[in-house]
Amino acid sequence: MAPVNKNSGFHRSFVFNVMGLIVCVLFSLQFLDAQTSHRLSDLREVVPANWTLYAPALQKWENHLLLADTYNNRIVILDRNLRVERQIGQIGQDPGNLFQPFDLTIDSKGNIYILDNQGRRVQVFDWDGKLISQFTSPLTISNIAVNSAGEIFVSRPYSGYVVDVLDLHGTLLRSFGDTRKISDFYGDELRESNNRLGFAVNRCKLAFDAQENIYVAFEVAPVLQKYDKSGHLIFTKYIAGGEAEMIRSTFRTQHKSPIVHAYPGDKVSTPYILSGMAIDRQTGRIWVSLLWDRCWLYILNLEGDTVEVHDMPRKDLLLQKLVYDQRQHVLLSAVLSSRNTSAIYEVDSPELGAKSSHPTTYPQETKSK
């Protein structure tokens, strides 16, 4: 593991909300020695940076790429040649219309689940763009995922749980996960921030493995949880690695992070540290992006142990909302950017190598219900 650069400094300050300007990046990565941090290279632009898309989220379905074009109030669908094929939605509050969509997911049938209206509405469309269902939420939803049974998993921490599970009409089926305070992640030094940040520190990224265990990654800290499909906690782990430990220790001392993040529904700004998670269901590798004054891409196994760390080729390349394409074995990512661009890039590299192991050396919590 490469040591933390003591001279890098953390002088840059970013404040982005969920609709910050985004770039899309495609990755195909080689596994390297677990004791080194590998810098990605050969970044190529494959779509000119002249669009006016603001896409904080994306999904892949067969040969199509779907982008949540937030400020243009639509979902853009690109074909295999990355050309605009069609769109879903236009501005409006009526069912079938969209207002600033900022997250989406897709099920095995190609149905598209869209989170819009400042996180207070979910709309479901079939692949042809026909509205199947829509419902509103009294509480702000920050992230959305769907399992093979069509159950909708949402990060809605103001309900008092980490995850709520809803049906197609928004009826609550079950909830799980004990909410935390910021001091639970970073220690008593942060106790004074507990009331100010409140439930918002429980916003999380969601992903399923091949057995449909649900993985929960908290946005405010490099912390990962695994639950079984019924919502029983299997483990909670602090992500291990030099960069992750630097983030923990620096935040513990400074009580602030270079990048903060607010969702329009609750407007509470929290540290934006874990910005994306995706799972390769075939190999069981978990991809996690961590942010500080730059971005690192961590690769974990299904037990949450760090296998590999990748550094970005540019300091301003900040990944978020990771998606793994099982057909092409390519990692896709939206990118937080302060520039007026939404270009699409890709990185090629050799076939994936053998999985290595990296011991977890930081505090562990294991709990079963």
C-alpha positions as CSV (number, residue, x, y, z in Angstrom):
1,M,0.0,0.0,0.0
2,A,1.5,3.3,-1.0
3,P,2.0,5.7,2.0
4,V,-0.1,8.8,2.3
5,N,1.5,11.8,0.7
6,K,2.3,14.1,3.6
7,N,2.9,17.0,1.2
8,S,-0.3,16.7,-0.7
9,G,-2.2,19.2,1.5
10,F,-5.9,19.5,1.8
11,H,-6.3,23.1,0.9
12,R,-8.9,22.8,-1.8
13,S,-12.5,23.1,-0.7
14,F,-15.5,21.8,-2.7
15,V,-19.2,22.1,-1.9
16,F,-21.4,20.1,-4.2
17,N,-25.0,19.1,-4.0
18,V,-26.4,16.0,-5.5
19,M,-26.9,17.8,-8.8
20,G,-23.3,18.8,-9.3
21,L,-21.9,18.7,-12.8
22,I,-20.9,15.1,-13.8
23,V,-18.7,13.3,-16.2
24,C,-19.0,9.6,-17.1
25,V,-16.1,7.3,-17.0
26,L,-15.7,3.7,-18.0
27,F,-13.0,1.5,-16.5
28,S,-11.6,-2.0,-17.1
29,L,-9.0,-2.6,-14.5
30,Q,-6.2,-5.1,-13.9
31,F,-5.6,-6.6,-10.5
32,L,-2.1,-5.8,-9.2
33,D,-0.1,-6.4,-6.1
34,A,-2.2,-5.6,-3.1
35,Q,0.7,-3.9,-1.3
36,T,0.9,-1.1,-3.9
37,S,-1.4,1.7,-5.0
38,H,-1.8,1.5,-8.8
39,R,-2.4,4.7,-10.8
40,L,-4.9,4.3,-13.6
41,S,-3.6,5.6,-17.0
42,D,-4.5,5.8,-20.7
43,L,-7.6,7.7,-20.1
44,R,-9.3,8.4,-23.4
45,E,-12.2,10.6,-24.3
46,V,-14.7,8.7,-26.5
47,V,-17.5,11.3,-26.5
48,P,-16.6,15.0,-26.9
49,A,-17.1,17.2,-23.9
50,N,-19.6,19.5,-25.5
51,W,-22.9,18.2,-24.0
52,T,-25.0,20.0,-21.4
53,L,-25.9,16.9,-19.4
54,Y,-25.8,17.1,-15.7
55,A,-25.8,13.4,-14.8
56,P,-25.1,12.4,-11.2
57,A,-26.2,8.9,-11.8
58,L,-26.1,6.3,-14.5
59,Q,-27.1,2.6,-15.2
60,K,-26.2,0.1,-17.9
61,W,-28.8,-2.2,-19.5
62,E,-27.5,-4.6,-22.2
63,N,-25.9,-2.3,-24.8
64,H,-27.5,0.9,-23.5
65,L,-26.2,3.5,-21.1
66,L,-28.8,5.4,-19.1
67,L,-28.0,8.9,-17.6
68,A,-30.0,10.9,-15.2
69,D,-29.9,14.3,-16.9
70,T,-30.9,16.2,-13.8
71,Y,-31.2,19.8,-14.9
72,N,-32.9,18.9,-18.2
73,N,-35.5,16.9,-16.2
74,R,-35.1,13.6,-18.2
75,I,-33.4,10.2,-18.5
76,V,-31.2,10.0,-21.5
77,I,-30.7,6.6,-23.1
78,L,-27.5,6.1,-25.3
79,D,-27.0,3.3,-27.7
80,R,-24.0,1.0,-28.0
81,N,-22.2,3.8,-30.0
82,L,-22.9,6.3,-27.2
83,R,-25.3,8.3,-29.3
84,V,-28.6,9.6,-27.9
85,E,-31.3,7.1,-28.8
86,R,-34.2,8.5,-26.9
87,Q,-35.2,10.0,-23.6
88,I,-37.8,9.4,-20.8
89,G,-39.6,12.3,-19.2
90,Q,-39.9,16.0,-19.5
91,I,-40.2,18.7,-16.8
92,G,-43.4,18.5,-14.7
93,Q,-44.9,17.2,-11.5
94,D,-47.6,15.0,-13.2
95,P,-47.1,11.2,-13.3
96,G,-44.7,10.4,-16.1
97,N,-43.1,13.8,-16.0
98,L,-39.8,14.3,-14.2
99,F,-38.4,17.1,-12.0
100,Q,-34.7,17.0,-11.5
101,P,-34.1,13.2,-11.4
102,F,-30.9,12.4,-9.6
103,D,-30.8,8.6,-9.1
104,L,-32.0,5.6,-11.0
105,T,-31.7,1.8,-11.1
106,I,-32.9,-0.9,-13.4
107,D,-34.2,-4.4,-12.7
108,S,-33.7,-7.7,-14.6
109,K,-36.7,-7.0,-16.9
110,G,-35.4,-3.6,-18.0
111,N,-37.8,-1.6,-15.9
112,I,-36.4,1.7,-14.9
113,Y,-36.8,3.1,-11.3
114,I,-36.2,6.8,-11.1
115,L,-35.8,9.0,-8.0
116,D,-36.9,12.6,-8.6
117,N,-38.7,15.6,-7.1
118,Q,-35.9,16.3,-4.6
119,G,-36.0,12.7,-3.4
120,R,-39.7,12.7,-2.6
121,R,-41.0,10.6,-5.6
122,V,-40.2,7.3,-7.2
123,Q,-41.4,6.6,-10.7
124,V,-41.2,3.2,-12.5
125,F,-41.1,2.9,-16.3
126,D,-40.9,-0.1,-18.5
127,W,-38.1,-0.2,-21.1
128,D,-40.2,1.5,-23.7
129,G,-40.9,4.4,-21.4
130,K,-44.4,3.5,-20.4
131,L,-45.2,4.5,-16.8
132,I,-45.8,1.5,-14.6
133,S,-46.1,3.0,-11.2
134,Q,-45.3,6.2,-9.2
135,F,-45.5,7.1,-5.6
136,T,-44.4,9.9,-3.3
137,S,-42.4,9.6,-0.1
138,P,-43.0,11.8,3.0
139,L,-39.3,11.5,3.7
140,T,-36.3,12.3,1.6
141,I,-34.8,9.3,-0.3
142,S,-31.1,9.7,-1.2
143,N,-30.3,6.4,-3.0
144,I,-32.3,3.6,-4.6
145,A,-31.8,-0.1,-5.6
146,V,-34.0,-3.0,-6.6
147,N,-33.7,-6.7,-6.1
148,S,-34.8,-9.6,-8.4
149,A,-38.2,-9.7,-6.7
150,G,-38.9,-6.1,-7.6
151,E,-38.6,-4.9,-4.0
152,I,-37.3,-1.3,-3.9
153,F,-34.5,-0.6,-1.4
154,V,-34.1,3.0,-0.4
155,S,-31.7,5.0,1.8
156,R,-34.2,7.0,3.8
157,P,-32.6,7.6,7.2
158,Y,-35.1,10.0,8.5
159,S,-37.4,7.0,8.9
160,G,-35.2,5.9,11.8
161,Y,-33.6,3.0,9.9
162,V,-30.6,2.8,7.5
163,V,-32.7,1.0,4.8
164,D,-36.4,0.9,4.0
165,V,-37.8,-1.7,1.6
166,L,-40.9,-0.7,-0.4
167,D,-43.2,-2.4,-2.9
168,L,-44.0,-1.1,-6.4
169,H,-46.6,1.3,-4.9
170,G,-44.5,2.7,-2.1
171,T,-45.9,0.5,0.7
172,L,-43.4,-0.1,3.4
173,L,-42.5,-3.9,3.5
174,R,-39.8,-3.8,6.2
175,S,-36.9,-1.7,7.5
176,F,-33.5,-2.6,8.9
177,G,-30.2,-1.2,10.1
178,D,-29.6,0.9,13.3
179,T,-28.9,4.5,12.5
180,R,-25.7,6.1,13.7
181,K,-24.3,9.4,14.8
182,I,-21.2,11.0,13.3
183,S,-19.4,10.3,16.6
184,D,-20.1,6.6,16.1
185,F,-18.0,6.7,13.0
186,Y,-15.2,8.9,14.2
187,G,-15.2,8.9,18.0
188,D,-16.2,11.2,20.8
189,E,-14.2,14.1,19.2
190,L,-17.1,14.6,16.9
191,R,-19.8,14.4,19.5
192,E,-20.5,18.2,19.2
193,S,-21.5,17.6,15.5
194,N,-24.1,14.9,16.3
195,N,-27.1,17.2,16.5
196,R,-26.2,19.4,13.6
197,L,-25.7,16.5,11.2
198,G,-28.4,14.2,12.7
199,F,-29.9,11.4,10.7
200,A,-28.2,12.6,7.5
201,V,-25.0,10.8,8.3
202,N,-26.8,7.6,7.6
203,R,-27.2,8.2,3.8
204,C,-25.7,5.3,2.1
205,K,-24.9,3.6,-1.2
206,L,-26.7,0.2,-1.8
207,A,-25.7,-2.9,-3.9
208,F,-26.5,-6.6,-4.1
209,D,-24.2,-9.6,-4.5
210,A,-25.1,-12.8,-6.4
211,Q,-27.0,-14.2,-3.4
212,E,-28.8,-10.9,-3.0
213,N,-27.2,-10.0,0.3
214,I,-27.4,-6.2,0.5
215,Y,-24.3,-4.1,1.0
216,V,-24.6,-0.7,2.6
217,A,-21.7,1.9,2.3
218,F,-22.1,5.1,4.4
219,E,-21.3,8.3,2.5
220,V,-19.8,10.1,5.5
221,A,-17.1,7.5,6.4
222,P,-15.2,4.5,4.9
223,V,-17.6,2.0,6.5
224,L,-19.3,-1.0,4.9
225,Q,-22.1,-3.2,6.2
226,K,-23.4,-6.5,4.9
227,Y,-27.0,-7.7,5.5
228,D,-28.7,-10.9,4.3
229,K,-31.7,-10.6,2.1
230,S,-34.0,-10.5,5.1
231,G,-32.2,-7.5,6.6
232,H,-30.2,-9.3,9.3
233,L,-26.8,-7.7,9.9
234,I,-23.8,-10.0,9.0
235,F,-21.0,-7.5,9.6
236,T,-19.9,-3.9,9.9
237,K,-16.3,-3.1,8.9
238,Y,-14.1,-0.1,8.6
239,I,-12.5,-0.2,5.2
240,A,-8.8,-1.0,5.6
241,G,-6.0,0.9,3.8
242,G,-3.6,3.8,4.1
243,E,-5.9,6.3,2.3
244,A,-8.9,5.2,4.3
245,E,-7.0,5.6,7.6
246,M,-5.7,9.0,6.5
247,I,-9.3,10.1,5.9
248,R,-10.4,8.8,9.3
249,S,-7.6,10.4,11.3
250,T,-7.7,13.7,9.4
251,F,-11.4,14.1,9.8
252,R,-11.2,13.1,13.4
253,T,-8.7,16.0,13.9
254,Q,-10.0,18.7,11.6
255,H,-13.8,18.0,11.9
256,K,-14.3,18.8,8.3
257,S,-13.7,17.3,4.8
258,P,-12.7,19.0,1.5
259,I,-15.9,17.9,-0.1
260,V,-19.4,18.1,1.4
261,H,-22.7,16.9,-0.1
262,A,-26.3,18.0,0.4
263,Y,-29.5,16.4,-1.0
264,P,-32.1,18.9,-2.1
265,G,-34.8,17.3,0.0
266,D,-33.2,17.9,3.4
267,K,-30.4,20.4,2.5
268,V,-28.1,19.0,5.3
269,S,-24.5,19.2,4.2
270,T,-22.4,16.2,5.3
271,P,-18.9,15.0,4.5
272,Y,-18.9,13.3,1.1
273,I,-16.2,10.6,1.6
274,L,-17.6,7.3,0.2
275,S,-19.1,8.4,-3.1
276,G,-19.8,5.1,-5.0
277,M,-20.1,1.3,-4.7
278,A,-20.6,-1.5,-7.2
279,I,-20.3,-5.3,-7.0
280,D,-19.1,-7.7,-9.7
281,R,-21.5,-10.5,-9.0
282,Q,-19.4,-13.1,-10.9
283,T,-16.1,-12.6,-9.1
284,G,-17.5,-11.1,-5.8
285,R,-15.4,-8.0,-6.0
286,I,-16.7,-4.8,-4.4
287,W,-15.6,-1.5,-6.0
288,V,-15.7,1.5,-3.7
289,S,-14.7,5.1,-4.4
290,L,-13.3,7.2,-1.6
291,L,-12.9,11.0,-1.8
292,W,-10.7,13.5,0.1
293,D,-8.7,16.0,-1.8
294,R,-8.6,13.4,-4.6
295,C,-10.2,10.0,-5.3
296,W,-9.1,6.4,-4.7
297,L,-10.8,3.3,-6.1
298,Y,-10.8,0.5,-3.5
299,I,-11.5,-3.1,-4.4
300,L,-12.8,-5.3,-1.6
301,N,-13.8,-9.0,-1.3
302,L,-17.3,-10.0,-0.2
303,E,-16.1,-10.0,3.4
304,G,-15.2,-6.4,3.2
305,D,-11.4,-6.9,3.2
306,T,-9.3,-4.6,1.0
307,V,-7.8,-6.4,-2.0
308,E,-6.5,-3.5,-4.0
309,V,-6.2,0.3,-4.2
310,H,-6.2,2.3,-7.4
311,D,-5.2,6.0,-7.7
312,M,-6.7,8.3,-10.3
313,P,-4.6,9.6,-13.2
314,R,-5.7,13.2,-12.4
315,K,-6.3,14.8,-9.0
316,D,-9.5,16.4,-10.2
317,L,-11.1,13.1,-11.3
318,L,-13.6,12.4,-8.5
319,L,-15.7,9.3,-9.0
320,Q,-19.2,8.8,-7.7
321,K,-22.2,6.5,-8.4
322,L,-20.3,3.4,-9.5
323,V,-22.0,0.8,-11.8
324,Y,-20.5,-2.6,-12.8
325,D,-21.4,-3.9,-16.3
326,Q,-21.4,-7.7,-16.0
327,R,-21.7,-8.2,-19.8
328,Q,-18.6,-6.1,-20.7
329,H,-16.7,-6.5,-17.4
330,V,-16.4,-2.7,-17.3
331,L,-16.7,-0.4,-14.4
332,L,-18.7,2.8,-15.1
333,S,-18.8,5.9,-13.0
334,A,-20.2,9.4,-12.9
335,V,-17.6,12.0,-12.0
336,L,-18.0,15.0,-9.8
337,S,-16.6,18.0,-11.8
338,S,-16.5,21.7,-11.6
339,R,-16.1,22.1,-15.3
340,N,-18.9,22.5,-17.9
341,T,-18.5,19.1,-19.4
342,S,-20.1,15.7,-19.4
343,A,-17.7,13.8,-21.6
344,I,-17.4,10.0,-21.5
345,Y,-14.0,8.4,-21.1
346,E,-12.7,4.9,-21.0
347,V,-9.7,3.0,-19.7
348,D,-8.4,-0.2,-21.2
349,S,-6.2,-2.7,-19.4
350,P,-5.4,-6.5,-19.5
351,E,-7.6,-9.3,-18.2
352,L,-8.2,-9.4,-14.5
353,G,-5.5,-11.3,-12.6
354,A,-5.7,-13.5,-9.6
355,K,-7.3,-12.2,-6.5
356,S,-4.8,-11.2,-3.8
357,S,-5.6,-10.6,-0.1
358,H,-5.0,-7.7,2.2
359,P,-5.4,-8.1,6.0
360,T,-8.0,-5.9,7.7
361,T,-6.1,-4.1,10.4
362,Y,-8.7,-1.6,11.6
363,P,-11.5,-2.0,14.2
364,Q,-14.1,-4.5,13.3
365,E,-17.7,-4.9,14.5
366,T,-19.6,-8.1,13.9
367,K,-23.2,-8.5,14.8
368,S,-25.8,-11.1,14.0
369,K,-29.5,-10.8,14.7
